[in-house]
Amino acid sequence: MIRRIILSFILSILVLTASAQVYFKTVTVIQPGTLKTLLGERLDTITALKVNGSINGTDFVTLRLLAGYDKYHIPDLVEGSLRLLDLSDACIVEGGREL
């Protein structure tokens, strides 16, 4: 009986840990406006992102999508999982699409 309880407890912890995975990505943007291309196909899996280089309005549209906002500023219409964003080494430049 105790073995079953311990096994259930361990399995519960493993399931909770697997569902709380953090996918951290660092990207260097050379050409402003290309962040979405650099991040690849699975934007909904990125939970933490560090951006280096120059970014513009087009890149901010991508960041909004990562965070779960669409271009019309309506929350929760886009499945976003970004929880941590580091722009400390990014430079915001003029140009690109408007938010």
N, C-alpha and C positions, 0 to 999 in steps of 0.2 A: 504494500500500500504506500509506504513512504517512498519507494522507488518511483512509483507513478506520479506522485506529487512533485518530486524533485525533477523528473523528466518533463512534466507539464510546465513547471516553472522555467526550466532552461529553454524549452521550445518557445515559450511566450516571450522571453527576453530576446531570442534570436529573431523572431518575427518583428518585434518592435524595433530592433536595431536595423534590420534590413529595410524597413519602411521609412526610416529617418536618415537615409543615406544623403550625404552632402557631396555634390559634384562640383568641385572647384575648377575653374578654368582661368588661365591667364592668356591674354591676347594682346599683341602689339599691332596697332593700326598705323600703317604707313600712309595709306591713301584715305583721307577722310571720306566717310560715307560707305565704307566697305565692312563695317563691323558684322553685319548679318551674314555676309559671305564667309568671313573668317571663322565665325562660330559654328558653321555647318548646319546640318539638317535638324538635329534634335535640340531645338531651343528650349523646349519645355522641361528638359532634364537638368539645366544649369541652375544650381541653387546659390552659388557664390562666384563672383566674377571680378577679376582685376583687369582694368583696361590701361594700357600704356599707349602713348602716341597721340596723334591728333584726331579728334572726333568733331562731327558737325551735326546739324539738325537731323539728317537721315539716321545717324547712329543713335540719336536720342529717341527716335521712333522705335528703333529696335530695342532699346533699353526699356521703354514703356511696355512693349510686348512681352519681354522677359519677366517683367514685374506683374503682368496680368491685366494690363490696360490696353484698350484698343485705340485707334486713331481718333475716335470721337469722344474720348475721355470718359467712357462708361466702364466702371470697374466690373470685374468678374465675367466679361464676355470672352476673354482670351485666357486660356489655361496657362498661367505663368507660375514659375516656381522660384524665381530669383528672390533671395532673402538678404544677401550681402553684396554690396557693390563698392568697389574701391576705385575711385577716379583720381587718387592722389598723384599719379604719374601721367595723367592724361592732360592734354591741352585742348581746350574748346576753341574751335576756329569757325569763321563765318562760312555760310553756305549750306547746301543740302535742303531737304524738305522741311517744311514748317511742322511744328507739333500740331 
